[in-house]
Structure formats: C-alpha cells, structure tokens
Amino acid sequence: MLTRGDDFPLHQTSEPVAFAGTDRNFYDRYFFNGYSPDGSVFFGAAMGFYPQLGIVDAAFCVLSGGVQYNLRASRRSAGERLDLTVGPIAISIDAPLEVITLRIAANDGPLAAELTFTGRHFPIEEPRFIRRNGTRLFMDYTRMTQNGHWQGWLSVDGARVAAGPGWSGTRDRSWGIRPVGAREPQPPPEGNFSQFFWLWTPCNFDDRSLFFHTNDDAAGQAWNRRAVVAVDGGAEHHYDATAFSIDWQAGTRRIARLRAELEPGRVLTLTPTGPVFAMSGLGYAHPEWGHGLDHGPNLAVAHDALDETGRNWTNPLAMHIQAPVTARLGGDDAERLGIGVLEQLFVGPHAPTGLSGLMEPAP
C-alpha cells in the first residue's frame, strides 16, 4: 500500500510507510496546550494516528468562563499518514520542529480557531518510556516536548479572542506503543495495571523553559523521571536525580502545591491557580471517544461541555487533568517567576505521598 508518505524519507522498516511494525497499539500523536497571560482562557488540542487500526482522530477544547467546551472528530485513515485533517480540525507543519499552525474550521459547534505555535527552543527528547505488564508490553514510546508562544485567534459561541503577546504553551509529539483502540479480549495473566502515577510540569519563564516529569511505581520508585531547563537560544541543562514532595487539596487526589528539587539549591515550586482542564476532552480514557476507537465508515464529529461540577475530582472523566500554575524557580541567582501547567494522573497507591487504595483521597 503506497501513500504520500512514501515519497518522503520517513521509512523505518523495509515496508511502505503505511505499515508501522506489527503491534496493533502503535500510535503517532500530536498534543498542544496554550493559555492567555491572565489564565482566563486555556485550550488543548490533539491529533492521533493509529496505522494498524486504520483510524485517525483529533480534538480541540477550550476552557473559558468555568466551562470546558470539547470538539472531537474521528475518521478512517486508509493508511494515509500525511493528511493532517480530521473534519474541522487541521494541522499544518509550517517549519518542522519550529512552527505549526492549528486550524479549527467553522462547524456546527461553538468552537473555531486559527492558532500558530512558534517554539522557544529545540524540542527536548524525553527518556524512552518502556513498561511491561508481566510478559506483555504495555508502553514503549518516545516523546519530544517543546515550549513556545501562540498567536492568532479562537472563538467560543462567536465571541472571538485574540491570541498574541504573552500567550504561551507547550506542544509534544509522541510515537510508539501504548494501549489504543478497543480493549484487548485477553488481559495479561497478572491482570491489567491498577497503579499509575504520572506528573508532567512544562513551565514558561521569561528567558527559559522548564520540564519535570515522573512515572512512579507504588513504592515511589521512578521508572521514568527527568527534569530539563532549556534556555532560549541556548543550552539544555538535564537533572536526573530530582526529588519532589506534594501538598494535597483536602479530601481529594489533587495537588495544592508541588515542590521539586532539581539539585541542591535549585527548587521548583508550583501552585495551581485556576480551574482544571479535563484531559478526557482530548480523548484520554474517554469511554466513547478514547484514542483509536472506530466510529464507522463516515467522518464522526461530536461536541459537549463540562462545567466545574463535571470536572470534580470524583468524576472519572476528570481523574486525568491539567491545571494552570504559577511557577517559582530558585537557584544560584535571583528567583524566577513564571507560568505553566501541572498535569496529573494518579491511580492506585504511591507510598511517599501517602496515596493508598485505588482512588482513596490523599491523607
């Protein structure tokens, strides 16, 4: 099966680009977030290709006025991997690794946009994520992450908002293996995972970007952790031994304050400042619009909204969230103040922070 991708030097195997190895769970995904300087508007977007499943899906969501508006779309791909359009949602690669434009055409829902992302630094390659469930491969993927600035506009119910100076955000690209599409009919003999601890904290400061993430097991041992500071137009500084502590919002599994020590004397402090964004809007763990699900032979487009009650921590659709934060970075010079995002997904126990049970509130 030849597609447009075969005319580009993209091949990773001896077969045409349409065939991505042999694992049904192979995926290739774009993710974006962005926010206004005052935090009054937050948006997220994503597009995922699932070559073995023959599906491509996308989503665009805006959090404004306490309501999260969600647009989702899905179609069959016929193996074509260079058509970056799913219904009203389209991505154009204006300058690879530097500039990308996101377009949301007028549709029968409340959202539309034209937003261009310009990176502040060369993308960061995170450590490869590999995790097995007994003998079965659960995750094996690579991700690159980049902070940048947004310009353009978005609209909600016809109310247009200009994005310009001070609008910041993050984009990532990840590809490899993780569970997508319909559930597998035969789970591993040991059962499916009942524990997952994930933190991700992209932050924007005046002259630099900072990224800290960790995947921990139930005992608190990190199986993937890294912190990076990328100076605009300059060097990357990597920290492999970052330690962190969490203060919890009472009676929940949501963070009130995160403190991460990149190295002795260099401390990052994050404090959530506004309404949370539910990642289910972008398809993560959504029962109907999960990544790679087949919605039939025709283009499928859907709209819904989540108010603040719908994004309460007890709602399964709001277990996986991103929260706008103020960021403080101390070190060997003056303290820096910035803004960013704290993404969290906590299922099961995590001994160092006191989490126990499957979804018991933090102590």
C-alpha positions as CSV (number, residue, x, y, z in Angstrom):
1,M,0.0,0.0,0.0
2,L,1.7,3.2,-1.2
3,T,0.8,6.6,0.3
4,R,2.1,10.1,0.1
5,G,4.5,9.4,2.9
6,D,6.4,7.0,0.7
7,D,7.8,10.0,-1.3
8,F,9.5,11.3,1.9
9,P,12.5,9.8,3.6
10,L,10.4,8.6,6.6
11,H,10.6,4.8,6.3
12,Q,11.5,3.0,9.5
13,T,11.2,-0.6,8.1
14,S,11.6,-2.3,4.8
15,E,7.8,-1.8,4.1
16,P,5.8,1.2,3.0
17,V,5.2,3.9,5.5
18,A,1.5,2.8,5.9
19,F,2.8,-0.3,7.8
20,A,4.1,0.7,11.2
21,G,5.7,-2.5,12.5
22,T,3.4,-5.3,13.8
23,D,1.9,-4.1,17.1
24,R,-1.8,-3.1,16.9
25,N,-1.2,-0.5,19.5
26,F,1.3,1.6,17.5
27,Y,0.3,5.3,17.6
28,D,1.8,8.6,16.3
29,R,0.4,11.7,18.1
30,Y,0.4,15.5,18.3
31,F,-0.6,17.3,21.5
32,F,-0.9,21.1,22.2
33,N,-1.9,23.3,25.1
34,G,-2.0,27.1,25.4
35,Y,-3.1,29.8,27.8
36,S,-3.6,33.5,28.0
37,P,-1.3,35.6,30.2
38,D,-4.0,36.1,32.8
39,G,-5.1,32.5,32.7
40,S,-8.7,33.3,31.7
41,V,-8.5,31.1,28.6
42,F,-6.9,27.7,28.4
43,F,-7.1,25.4,25.4
44,G,-5.9,21.9,24.4
45,A,-5.7,20.1,21.1
46,A,-4.5,16.7,19.8
47,M,-4.4,14.5,16.8
48,G,-3.5,10.8,16.8
49,F,-2.8,8.3,14.0
50,Y,-3.2,4.6,14.6
51,P,-1.8,2.9,11.5
52,Q,-2.6,-0.7,12.4
53,L,-6.2,0.2,13.4
54,G,-6.7,2.4,10.3
55,I,-8.0,5.3,12.4
56,V,-7.1,9.0,12.9
57,D,-8.8,11.1,15.5
58,A,-8.5,14.7,16.8
59,A,-9.9,17.1,19.4
60,F,-9.9,20.7,20.3
61,C,-11.1,22.0,23.7
62,V,-11.4,25.5,25.2
63,L,-11.8,26.3,28.9
64,S,-13.3,29.7,29.4
65,G,-15.7,31.2,31.9
66,G,-15.5,28.0,34.0
67,V,-16.8,25.8,31.2
68,Q,-14.8,23.4,29.1
69,Y,-16.0,23.1,25.5
70,N,-15.0,20.0,23.7
71,L,-14.9,19.2,19.9
72,R,-13.9,15.7,18.8
73,A,-13.6,14.1,15.4
74,S,-12.6,10.7,14.0
75,R,-12.3,9.0,10.6
76,R,-10.8,6.0,9.0
77,S,-7.3,6.7,7.5
78,A,-6.9,4.1,4.8
79,G,-3.2,4.0,5.8
80,E,-2.6,7.7,4.8
81,R,-0.4,9.4,7.3
82,L,0.2,12.8,5.7
83,D,-3.4,14.0,5.7
84,L,-3.4,16.1,8.9
85,T,-7.1,16.9,8.7
86,V,-9.9,15.3,10.6
87,G,-13.2,17.0,9.8
88,P,-13.0,20.6,11.1
89,I,-9.6,20.1,12.8
90,A,-6.4,20.5,10.8
91,I,-2.7,20.8,11.5
92,S,0.0,22.3,9.2
93,I,3.7,21.9,9.7
94,D,5.0,25.3,8.6
95,A,8.6,24.8,9.7
96,P,9.4,21.3,11.1
97,L,10.4,21.5,14.8
98,E,9.8,25.2,14.9
99,V,6.3,26.5,13.6
100,I,3.0,24.7,13.5
101,T,-0.5,26.1,12.8
102,L,-3.7,24.6,14.2
103,R,-6.9,25.4,12.4
104,I,-10.5,24.7,13.6
105,A,-12.9,25.4,10.8
106,A,-16.4,26.7,11.4
107,N,-18.6,23.8,12.3
108,D,-22.0,23.0,13.9
109,G,-20.5,23.5,17.4
110,P,-19.3,26.6,19.3
111,L,-15.5,26.4,18.6
112,A,-13.4,27.8,15.8
113,A,-9.7,28.9,15.8
114,E,-6.5,29.7,13.8
115,L,-3.5,29.5,16.1
116,T,0.2,29.4,15.2
117,F,2.7,27.9,17.6
118,T,6.4,29.1,17.5
119,G,8.9,27.1,19.5
120,R,11.2,28.8,22.0
121,H,13.9,26.2,21.8
122,F,14.8,23.0,20.1
123,P,12.5,20.2,21.2
124,I,13.5,18.1,24.3
125,E,13.7,14.4,23.8
126,E,12.5,12.7,26.9
127,P,13.8,9.3,28.1
128,R,12.2,6.4,26.3
129,F,9.1,5.2,28.1
130,I,9.2,1.4,28.4
131,R,6.9,-0.5,30.8
132,R,5.8,-4.1,30.8
133,N,2.8,-5.8,32.5
134,G,4.2,-9.2,33.3
135,T,5.4,-10.5,29.9
136,R,3.2,-8.2,27.9
137,L,4.5,-4.8,26.6
138,F,2.3,-2.0,28.0
139,M,4.3,1.1,26.8
140,D,7.2,1.6,24.6
141,Y,7.3,5.1,23.1
142,T,9.4,8.3,22.5
143,R,8.2,11.8,23.2
144,M,9.6,15.2,22.3
145,T,8.4,18.3,24.1
146,Q,8.7,22.0,23.2
147,N,7.5,25.2,24.8
148,G,6.5,28.2,22.7
149,H,4.3,31.2,22.0
150,W,0.9,31.3,20.3
151,Q,-0.6,33.9,18.0
152,G,-3.9,34.0,16.1
153,W,-7.4,33.8,17.5
154,L,-10.0,31.4,18.8
155,S,-13.8,31.8,19.3
156,V,-16.4,30.3,21.6
157,D,-20.0,30.8,20.6
158,G,-18.9,33.5,18.2
159,A,-17.1,35.5,20.9
160,R,-13.6,35.9,19.3
161,V,-10.5,36.2,21.5
162,A,-7.1,37.3,20.0
163,A,-4.0,35.4,21.0
164,G,-0.9,37.4,20.9
165,P,1.9,38.7,23.2
166,G,2.1,36.7,26.4
167,W,0.2,33.7,25.2
168,S,2.3,30.6,26.0
169,G,2.0,26.9,25.9
170,T,3.5,23.5,25.1
171,R,3.4,21.0,22.4
172,D,4.6,17.4,22.2
173,R,5.0,14.6,19.7
174,S,5.0,11.0,20.8
175,W,5.0,7.8,18.9
176,G,5.4,4.1,19.7
177,I,3.3,1.6,21.7
178,R,0.6,2.3,24.3
179,P,-2.9,0.9,24.7
180,V,-5.2,2.3,22.0
181,G,-8.5,1.3,20.4
182,A,-10.8,-1.4,21.7
183,R,-9.8,-3.3,24.8
184,E,-7.9,-6.5,24.1
185,P,-10.1,-9.6,24.7
186,Q,-7.5,-11.4,26.8
187,P,-5.8,-9.4,29.6
188,P,-2.4,-10.4,30.9
189,P,-2.5,-13.3,33.4
190,E,-1.4,-10.9,36.1
191,G,-4.4,-8.7,35.3
192,N,-4.3,-5.1,34.0
193,F,-2.4,-2.3,35.8
194,S,-4.2,-1.0,38.9
195,Q,-1.5,1.6,39.7
196,F,-0.3,4.6,37.6
197,F,1.4,7.7,39.0
198,W,2.1,10.5,36.4
199,L,3.3,14.1,36.8
200,W,4.3,16.4,34.0
201,T,5.1,20.1,34.5
202,P,6.0,22.2,31.5
203,C,6.7,25.8,32.6
204,N,7.5,29.1,30.8
205,F,9.8,31.7,32.3
206,D,10.9,34.9,30.7
207,D,14.2,33.5,29.2
208,R,13.8,29.8,29.6
209,S,11.6,26.7,29.7
210,L,11.4,24.0,32.4
211,F,10.1,20.5,32.2
212,F,9.8,18.0,35.0
213,H,8.0,14.7,34.7
214,T,7.9,11.4,36.6
215,N,6.3,8.0,36.3
216,D,6.5,6.1,39.7
217,D,5.5,2.7,40.9
218,A,3.5,2.1,44.0
219,A,6.6,2.2,46.2
220,G,7.6,5.6,44.8
221,Q,10.4,4.3,42.6
222,A,10.6,6.2,39.4
223,W,10.6,4.1,36.2
224,N,10.9,7.3,34.1
225,R,11.9,10.7,35.5
226,R,13.7,13.7,34.1
227,A,14.0,17.5,34.6
228,V,15.3,19.8,31.9
229,V,15.9,23.6,31.8
230,A,16.2,24.9,28.2
231,V,17.5,28.5,27.9
232,D,16.1,30.4,24.9
233,G,18.5,30.0,22.1
234,G,21.0,28.3,24.4
235,A,21.9,25.2,26.3
236,E,19.9,22.4,27.9
237,H,20.5,21.5,31.5
238,H,19.4,18.0,32.5
239,Y,18.7,16.8,36.0
240,D,18.4,13.1,36.6
241,A,18.0,12.9,40.4
242,T,15.1,15.3,41.0
243,A,13.2,14.7,44.3
244,F,9.7,16.1,44.9
245,S,7.0,16.5,47.6
246,I,3.3,17.2,47.3
247,D,0.8,19.0,49.5
248,W,-2.8,17.8,48.7
249,Q,-6.1,19.6,48.5
250,A,-8.0,18.3,51.4
251,G,-10.2,15.2,50.8
252,T,-9.0,14.8,47.2
253,R,-6.2,13.4,45.0
254,R,-5.5,16.8,43.5
255,I,-2.3,18.8,44.2
256,A,-2.3,22.0,46.2
257,R,1.4,22.6,45.9
258,L,4.3,20.7,44.3
259,R,7.9,21.2,45.3
260,A,10.7,19.7,43.1
261,E,14.3,19.9,44.0
262,L,16.2,19.6,40.7
263,E,19.5,19.6,42.5
264,P,20.7,21.0,45.9
265,G,19.7,24.7,46.0
266,R,17.6,24.7,42.7
267,V,14.0,24.3,43.6
268,L,10.8,24.5,41.5
269,T,7.5,25.3,43.3
270,L,4.2,25.0,41.5
271,T,0.9,26.3,42.8
272,P,-2.4,25.7,40.9
273,T,-4.2,29.0,40.2
274,G,-7.4,28.3,38.2
275,P,-10.0,25.8,37.0
276,V,-8.7,22.4,35.9
277,F,-8.8,21.1,32.4
278,A,-10.1,17.5,31.9
279,M,-7.9,15.5,29.5
280,S,-10.9,13.3,28.7
281,G,-11.9,16.2,26.4
282,L,-8.9,15.2,24.2
283,G,-10.0,11.5,24.3
284,Y,-7.8,10.3,27.2
285,A,-9.7,7.4,28.9
286,H,-13.0,8.7,27.4
287,P,-15.5,5.7,27.2
288,E,-16.8,6.8,23.8
289,W,-14.1,9.0,22.3
290,G,-11.0,7.1,23.5
291,H,-8.0,7.1,21.3
292,G,-8.2,4.9,18.2
293,L,-11.8,3.8,18.6
294,D,-13.7,3.2,15.3
295,H,-16.7,5.4,14.7
296,G,-17.7,3.8,11.4
297,P,-17.0,4.4,7.7
298,N,-18.0,8.1,7.8
299,L,-16.5,11.1,9.5
300,A,-17.8,11.4,13.0
301,V,-17.9,14.8,14.8
302,A,-19.2,15.5,18.3
303,H,-19.5,18.3,20.8
304,D,-20.1,18.5,24.5
305,A,-19.2,20.6,27.5
306,L,-18.0,20.1,31.1
307,D,-18.9,22.6,33.8
308,E,-17.0,22.9,37.1
309,T,-19.1,20.2,38.7
310,G,-18.4,17.8,35.8
311,R,-14.6,18.4,36.4
312,N,-14.9,17.5,40.1
313,W,-12.1,15.1,41.1
314,T,-14.6,12.3,41.8
315,N,-15.8,12.2,38.2
316,P,-13.8,9.5,36.2
317,L,-13.8,12.0,33.3
318,A,-11.7,14.3,35.4
319,M,-9.1,12.0,37.0
320,H,-6.6,13.0,34.4
321,I,-6.2,16.7,34.4
322,Q,-4.0,19.7,33.6
323,A,-4.1,22.7,36.0
324,P,-2.6,26.2,35.3
325,V,0.0,27.0,37.8
326,T,2.3,29.8,39.0
327,A,5.9,28.6,38.9
328,R,8.8,29.8,41.0
329,L,12.3,28.6,40.3
330,G,15.1,29.3,42.8
331,G,18.7,28.7,42.2
332,D,22.1,30.3,42.2
333,D,20.8,33.7,41.0
334,A,17.5,35.6,41.5
335,E,14.3,33.7,41.9
336,R,12.3,33.4,38.6
337,L,8.5,33.7,38.4
338,G,6.7,32.0,35.5
339,I,3.5,30.2,34.5
340,G,2.9,26.7,33.3
341,V,0.8,23.6,33.6
342,L,0.7,20.7,36.1
343,E,-0.6,17.5,34.6
344,Q,-1.5,14.7,37.0
345,L,-3.0,11.2,36.7
346,F,-2.9,9.2,40.0
347,V,-4.5,5.7,40.2
348,G,-3.7,3.3,43.0
349,P,-1.2,3.7,45.8
350,H,2.0,5.8,46.0
351,A,3.8,5.3,49.3
352,P,5.9,8.5,49.5
353,T,2.9,10.8,49.1
354,G,0.5,8.8,51.2
355,L,-1.8,7.6,48.5
356,S,-3.5,4.3,49.2
357,G,-6.2,2.1,47.7
358,L,-7.4,2.6,44.1
359,M,-8.9,6.1,44.4
360,E,-8.8,6.9,48.1
361,P,-8.4,10.6,48.9
362,A,-5.0,11.7,49.9
363,P,-4.4,11.8,53.7
